[in-house]
Amino acid sequence: MSSRFMSFVKGALIGLGVGLLVAPKSGKETRDDITKKMDDLKEQGMDYADLAVDKGKEYADLAADKGNEITQTSKHKVTDVRKSLSESSRNLRHTLSNAAQDVQHTTEAFVDEVSDSAKQAATDIKETAQITKMEAEDELSNTADDVKSTTEDAVADVKDTADDAKVDAKNI
């Protein structure tokens, strides 16, 4: 329970006690007044408890919706990255295929003069392909880690919010 609510309850009880002690009423009237006031305070407390439960459910639903939204966004981002990597891979294969054909034609025409150059070009192409592959794998791994981390954070936030709402509801 919040300290404001506890302060309110304490103040109400102290005021009730002082008012009853100084009131010029008989014992039965005073007991009846105390019973009535306690019933009113009990009803008011139940109203606060119901409000806390409703707010807790509302926050839990909101947190779940946000978690689902983050999950969906993450899935879309992963799909976009996969498509982009696939397209880049196709383009790279096409480019490498074209480059290999050019190297082959040039090599056939100038076998003696460009043999060393053709070998170097092939090595460069392989290294470029390997580097590009490693960069693509790193990017995919980083993206997957980011998605996983974001999803785990969202799930943790939802659980924390739900737990907080339960604790608040129990304390009220």
Secondary structure, DSSP 8 states (H G I E B T S, - for coil): --HHHHHHHHHHHHHHHHHHHHS---HHHHHHHHHHHHHHHHHHHHHHHHHHHHHHHHHHHHHHHHHHHHHHHHHHHHHHHHHHHHHHHHHHHHHHHHHHHHHHHHHHHTHHHHHHHHHHHHHHHHHHHHHHHHHHHHHHHHHHHHHHHHHHHHHHHHHHHHHHHHHHHHH-
